[in-house]
Amino acid sequence: MKSACIDAFTESILDIRLEEKPVPQPGPGQIRVRMLMSPVNPSDLNFLHGTYHQALQRIIWNQGDAGVSFDPAHRNPCPTPPYALGGEGVGVVDAVGSGMLARRLRNKRVAIAGGPPHGTWQEYTLADAKRAVALPTAVPDEQGAMFFVNPVTAYVLVREVLRVPRDGWLLVTAAGSALGKSVVRLGKLYGFKTLCVVRADNNTAELEKLGADAVVATDRQDLHAEVFRLTGGQGVKYAIDCVGGELAAQVVRCLGLDGRLVLYGTLANRPLPLPVRDLMMPV
C-alpha cells in the first residue's frame, strides 16, 4: 500500500515521501480501514514539525529518562517518526480484530480519529474501534472525513469546557476556519452569541450568513473598541483562541470580570506577550 510518511521531524512538507508498505493487520479491539478521504489540519503540521513533542519535552513529568508522554503516568507516549501522517478521515472497514465493537463495524463506512503512528494519509490504516463512528448514507465522504478534529473540538469547547449560556457572548478568533464556522452554527443551535474575529473582511459575509452575531475584521477595526461597543463596556465572559501571539493578548484584554479564555492553538507561532498585571487586575 502507499503511505505518506516522514522519517524525522521536519519544517518542510517536501520531506514527506510516498512509501510502499505492507497492508497492516488489526490487533485486538482494532479495525483496518481502507481510506477514502483524509483532510489536512493544522494539527497534522504539528506532527510534521515535531511541535507537540517539543512542547511535551518541557513538561515537568517528562524530565528524566522516562520518555516523552502526554500523561504523568506515561501510558500515552508521544509518537516519534518514522510514521505516517494524518489525524482523521473516512473509509471502509475491511478487516477487524477481536472485540464486539470492532466486529460491529465490519464493512461499515466510518469516520475515524487517527494520528501517528497510524496516520490516515495512506491507503490502509489501523484505528481503535472506540475511535470510529459508522456514518449514515446521508453524510458525504467530504463531511465524514472531517467529523472529529474540528466539530468535536468545537462542541467540547463551548458545551463541556466553557458551557457558554444562552445569550452569552463568545469571542472566537480565526472564525473563518472550519472550527470557527462550527462554533457559529453551535451558537445558533444553543442560543449563545458569537463575536467572530477575522483578519480581513473576505470572511464576513459567509459568517453572517451562518448566523454570526458580530464580525470584527482586525485589518480595519480595533478589536478592543468593538468588544467595548458590542458588550456595553462589560467585555466578554467567554473566549476561545487558536492563534496565540499578540492577538491572544488582545483577547485577554477583552475579557470581562470573571472572564474565561481557552487557548487551543498556536497558528501565529509566536509567544503570548502579556504583562502579568493585565491578568491581576482588577484586584
N, C-alpha and C positions, 0 to 999 in steps of 0.2 A: 504494500500500500504506500501511497505518497503521504509525506508528513512534513509540515513546515516547522523547522527546528532551529535552535541555536545551540552552539557548543559552549558558549560562555556569555556572561553579561556583556552587553554592547550598547553603544549610543546610536548605532547606525542600523536602520532597517535593511540595509544592503547586506548585512551579515546573516540575515535569515536565509536558510538554504532549504531546498526541497530534497528530501532524503527518502529512499526506498527502505521500508521496514516490514518485518513480518506482521501479519494481522494478529493482534493480541487476543488472548483467551481470558474470558471473565472468571474471576475468583468468587468465593462465597459473598453473596449479597451484592454482586456487581452485575451490570448489564454491558453488553457491547453494542455500540450504536454506529450504524452506517450513516455518516454525516451527510446532510443535505445542504445546510447553510450554517455559517458562523459569522457573526459580526466582528468588527474591530472596535474595542472600547479603550478609553484612556488607561484603564487598569491593565490591559494587555501590554501596554508600553512599559508599565512598571515592572512587569515580569521580564520584559526585554532588557530594560536598563539596569535592573537589579535594585530598584528604588525600595521595594519592600524589604529586601534582605539587608540593605544598608541601614534602614531605619530600625529594624529589629535588632541589629547588632548593638545599637546604642541603648537598648532597654536593659534595665538592671538585671533581670533574670537570665539574660544571655551573656553575661560576663563569665569568663572562665572557659572551661573545656567541654561544657555540656552540649554545645551546638547552638544553632540559631532556630528559635521556635516562636510560634505565635502565642504560646501559653506558658505560664511559670512551671507547669508540671512536665513540659517538653513532650506532650502527647501529640502535638500538631506542628511538626517541624516545617520550616520554610524550605521549599524545594530549591535546588540549585541546578543549573544546566550541567549536562545536556538534557534538554526536554523539548516537547512540542508545545507551542504557544496556543492561546485561545481559551477564553474563560466561559463561554456559553455557546449554545447552538441548538439546532433542531435536526433530528434524524430518526431513523427507524431501528428499533431494537431487533437485531438479527441473531443474538445468542445471549444466554443468561447463565449465571452461576446458580448456586443453591440459594434457597430462601424464598419465602412466599411473595415478598414484594417484587423481587426480580422476575419470578415466573409469571406474575400477573401482567408484566409489561412486555412479554414476548410478542414480537411482530407489531407492536404499537408504535405510532409516530409520537415522539416525545420531545419536550424541551428539557435540556439538561444544564445544570450548573457544573461546569468542568474546571479547567485550570490546570497548570502544570502540577505534577509531571504528566498527567493525562489530558493534554490540551485538546481543543476542538478543531484546530486548524490542521486536520488530517482526515483521510478518508474513513478511518475507523478509530473509535476511541472507547475507553472504558470509563464507566461512571458508577458511583454508588446508586443503587436503586432508590435510596432515600432522597437523592438529589435530582430526580427525574419526575416529570409530570406528563401524563398522557394528554394529548391535545385533541379537541373535537375537530371535525372536518371544517367547521366554520372559521377556524383560525388558520390563516395562510402561513406558509413557511417563513415569510419575511417577518411576521409578527412573532411567531413561535420562537424564532432564532434569538429574539431579544427579550424573552419573557422574564429572565431572572435579574440581570445586573441592574438595570435601571428601574423598571416598575416595582420590583420588590423592595429595592433600596428606598425609593420614594415613599412607598407605603409605610415601611418601618420607621422612617424618619419622622413623618408627620403624624402617624397614628399610634405608634408604640413608644417612641423616644420623646418627642415634644408634646404629643397629644394636643395639637392645636384645636382650641374650642371653636364652635360655631361663632361667626362674626369676628373672630380674632384675626389680626394681621400677621401674615407670614412673609418675611422678606426672603427672596430666592435669588441668588446670584447665578450667572451663566444660565439664565432662564430659557434661552433659546435652545438649550441642549435637550436630548431625549428625556433625561431625568427631569429637567425643569418643566417640560411640557406635561409630563406625567403628574407633577405636583399641581400644576394649574388645573388639570382635569379632576384631581382629588379634591381641590378646593371647591369646585363646582358641585361635586358629589356630596361633600360633607359640610358645606356651608361656611368654610373659612375664607378669608380674603387674601389674595396673593398680590404682593408687591414685587414685580418682576424686574430684576436688574440685568441690563444687557449693555454691550459695548456701543452698539450703533442701532439706528432706527430700523434697519432692514428686517429685524425680527418682530417689530412692534405689532404690525397688522395681524400676523399669524397668532401671536399670543393673545391679542384682544379677541380674535375670533374664537379661540379656545375657551375664553372666559376669564382672562386675567383682569383683575380689578384696577391695576395701575401698572404702567411700564415706565421705567426710568432708563434712558439711554445716557450713559456716563460720558460719551464723547461730546455732549452738548448740554447736559443738565448736571446740576450739583446734587449728589445723592443725599447728603445731609439735609439740605434745604428742602428737597422734595419729600423726604420722610417726615420732616417737621410739619410741612404743609398738610400732608395726607392724614397724619395722625393727630392733628390739632395740638402739636407740640409735645405729645406724650412719648413718642418713639414707638418702636415695635417690641412686642413681647417675645416674638419667636423669629428665628432666622436660621437659614442653612446656607453654607458656603462651600464651594468646591474649587475656588480659585486661589485663595491664600494671598500672600503678599500685601501690598498697600490696600487693595480692595477689601480684604478681610478686616484690616484695621479700621477702615471707614465704616464697615458694617457694625463693628463693636460700638462705635460712637453713635450709631443709630438706635441702639437698644434702649428701651425704657427701663424704669425701675423693675428689678427682678427679671429682666430680660434674659433670654437664653439663646445662645448661638451654638449650632453644631457644625464643626468643621469636618468635611468628609472628602476633601480632595485638595490637590496642590497643582492646579493647572498652570498657575503663574510660575511655578518652580522658584519662588522667592520666599525668604523669611517673612514673618509677620512683624512689621516694625511698630510695635505698640508700646507706648510708655506705660509703665506699671500703674501710675497714678490714674490713668483712664479707667482701669479696672477697679481701683479702690474707691473712686468717687461714685455716688455720694456716700459719705460715712456719717 
